[in-house]
């Protein structure tokens, strides 16, 4: 393993964005440690590149296993240049439909698991004064709508953790990249992949419409994960890596439209908002 190549640790590497990023990193000549709950899905990539691809079993919600994987990788490879927190799933349910257990499980998967893995690797990145952390978010990290309240809440939390982290580690030469894809042709909407809360008829026209969209949308999403992976590598290699990278025309349009709506609402209520300070004597 050359010091001129990167060592990548990618969670959820068995399919979708994780698999596409792993393949792009290998094509660039780098070394990839891909984690997944079921590593057999990575067997073909390992067989094709046995000297540069390794598959490790990891459920990111298992804290002790997460610590063990981080320690093992650092002991054997000496460093992790790029961490990609990608493992995740779709959750669809109205706010009232979503149980405490469902909400907590989703935060464990999308927030607490990635946070623990990131903390395990940060001391070594700081010591080497370099590295990159890629947190896979979603357009849902910046906006939400019926049926995605829980999912978007976890992605928004991940984004704000990332923004603060980026400010903290910039002096050490560490990059933080938040990726915000729109609808991409991954397996997130696949049969059995999307988690659906128990429906309440009261929300059939709102969250129910989102549930039906997800159930019928697999295989029709406009985004190409291979092109997404190429864009992520391009952003990481840039002299000035962006903090946020929306992906897909639909993703860009959704976020820009949301930001315009937020700005318009602030402008409408600006006088009231600014008038809440103490009156000067």
SVG drawing of the C-alpha trace seen along z (x, -y; Angstrom):
<svg xmlns="http://www.w3.org/2000/svg" viewBox="-59 -57 63 71">
<polyline fill="none" stroke="black" stroke-width="0.4" points="0.0,0.0 1.6,-3.3 1.5,-6.4 0.3,-8.1 -2.9,-6.2 -5.8,-6.7 -7.3,-4.3 -11.1,-4.5 -13.5,-3.1 -17.0,-3.0 -20.1,-1.9 -23.0,-0.3 -20.7,0.5 -22.6,3.5 -25.0,1.6 -26.2,-1.8 -24.0,-4.8 -21.6,-2.8 -20.9,-0.3 -20.6,-3.0 -18.1,-5.0 -16.1,-1.8 -15.8,-1.0 -14.8,-4.6 -12.2,-4.6 -10.7,-1.3 -10.7,-2.6 -8.7,-5.5 -6.1,-3.1 -7.0,-3.4 -7.6,-0.8 -11.1,-0.2 -12.4,1.3 -16.1,1.8 -18.4,2.6 -21.9,4.1 -24.1,6.2 -23.8,9.0 -20.4,9.0 -21.3,11.6 -22.6,8.8 -19.0,7.5 -17.4,10.9 -17.2,10.1 -15.3,6.8 -13.0,8.5 -12.3,11.3 -11.6,8.9 -9.2,6.7 -8.0,8.9 -5.0,6.7 -7.0,3.5 -10.5,4.4 -11.5,5.9 -15.0,6.6 -15.8,6.4 -19.1,7.2 -20.5,4.2 -23.9,3.1 -23.2,-0.6 -25.7,-0.6 -23.5,1.9 -21.2,-0.5 -18.7,2.0 -18.4,3.6 -17.9,0.1 -15.1,-0.6 -13.5,2.7 -13.6,2.3 -12.1,-1.2 -9.3,0.1 -8.6,3.1 -8.5,1.0 -6.1,-1.5 -3.9,1.2 -3.5,3.0 -3.6,0.2 -2.1,-2.6 -4.6,-5.2 -8.0,-6.0 -7.8,-8.8 -11.5,-9.0 -14.4,-7.9 -17.7,-7.6 -20.7,-7.3 -23.2,-5.9 -25.1,-3.1 -28.8,-3.9 -32.3,-3.2 -35.6,-4.9 -38.2,-5.5 -41.7,-6.6 -44.4,-7.5 -46.4,-10.5 -45.1,-12.1 -48.0,-10.6 -47.6,-7.2 -43.9,-7.0 -43.3,-5.2 -40.6,-6.1 -38.8,-2.9 -38.8,-3.6 -37.5,-7.1 -34.8,-6.0 -33.7,-3.2 -33.4,-5.7 -31.3,-8.1 -29.0,-5.2 -28.5,-4.3 -28.2,-7.8 -26.7,-9.9 -25.2,-8.0 -23.6,-5.2 -21.8,-7.5 -20.8,-9.9 -19.2,-7.1 -17.2,-5.8 -16.1,-9.4 -14.9,-10.0 -12.9,-6.8 -11.0,-7.9 -10.6,-11.7 -7.6,-11.5 -5.6,-9.8 -6.7,-12.2 -5.7,-15.1 -2.4,-13.6 -1.6,-13.2 -3.2,-16.6 -5.3,-15.3 -8.2,-13.2 -11.8,-13.5 -15.2,-12.7 -18.1,-12.2 -21.5,-12.1 -24.2,-10.9 -27.3,-13.0 -30.2,-13.7 -32.3,-16.6 -34.2,-15.7 -31.3,-17.1 -32.5,-20.6 -36.2,-20.2 -39.0,-17.8 -42.6,-16.9 -45.4,-14.6 -44.1,-11.1 -40.5,-12.0 -40.5,-13.9 -38.4,-11.2 -36.1,-10.5 -35.4,-14.2 -34.9,-14.8 -32.0,-12.4 -30.4,-13.8 -30.8,-17.4 -29.1,-16.3 -26.3,-14.7 -25.8,-17.9 -25.6,-20.2 -23.1,-17.9 -21.1,-18.0 -21.2,-21.8 -19.9,-22.2 -17.3,-19.5 -16.1,-21.1 -15.3,-24.3 -13.5,-22.4 -11.3,-20.2 -10.4,-22.7 -7.2,-23.8 -6.0,-20.2 -6.5,-19.9 -9.5,-17.6 -12.3,-18.0 -16.0,-17.4 -18.3,-16.8 -22.1,-16.5 -23.7,-14.8 -27.4,-15.6 -28.8,-13.4 -32.2,-13.7 -33.9,-10.5 -31.2,-8.1 -31.6,-4.6 -30.3,-2.8 -32.1,0.0 -33.5,-2.4 -37.0,-2.1 -36.5,1.6 -38.9,4.2 -38.3,4.8 -35.7,2.1 -37.9,-0.9 -39.2,-0.8 -42.9,-1.8 -44.6,-2.8 -48.1,-1.4 -50.5,-3.6 -53.2,-5.8 -56.1,-6.5 -56.2,-10.1 -52.9,-10.7 -53.8,-8.7 -53.8,-11.8 -50.5,-13.2 -48.0,-10.7 -50.0,-8.0 -49.3,-9.6 -45.5,-9.5 -45.8,-5.9 -47.3,-5.0 -44.7,-7.0 -41.9,-5.1 -43.6,-1.7 -44.0,-2.3 -40.8,-4.4 -38.1,-1.7 -36.2,-1.6 -37.6,-4.9 -35.4,-7.4 -33.5,-9.7 -30.2,-9.7 -27.2,-7.5 -25.2,-6.4 -22.1,-5.9 -22.2,-9.6 -22.9,-10.5 -19.7,-8.7 -17.7,-10.5 -19.0,-13.8 -18.1,-13.0 -14.5,-12.1 -14.2,-15.3 -15.4,-17.3 -12.9,-15.7 -10.1,-16.3 -11.0,-20.0 -8.7,-22.6 -11.8,-23.9 -14.2,-21.1 -17.7,-22.3 -19.4,-21.6 -22.6,-20.6 -23.0,-18.9 -26.5,-18.5 -26.7,-15.8 -29.2,-15.4 -31.2,-18.1 -34.2,-17.3 -32.1,-17.6 -30.6,-20.9 -34.1,-22.3 -35.7,-21.1 -33.0,-22.7 -32.8,-25.9 -36.6,-26.2 -36.7,-25.5 -34.0,-28.1 -35.9,-30.7 -39.1,-29.9 -37.3,-30.3 -35.8,-33.6 -39.2,-34.9 -40.8,-33.9 -38.1,-35.6 -38.5,-38.8 -42.3,-38.8 -41.8,-38.6 -38.5,-40.5 -40.0,-43.6 -41.7,-41.6 -38.6,-39.5 -36.3,-42.4 -38.7,-44.2 -38.2,-41.8 -35.3,-43.4 -35.4,-45.6 -36.3,-49.2 -33.4,-51.6 -33.7,-54.2"/>
</svg>
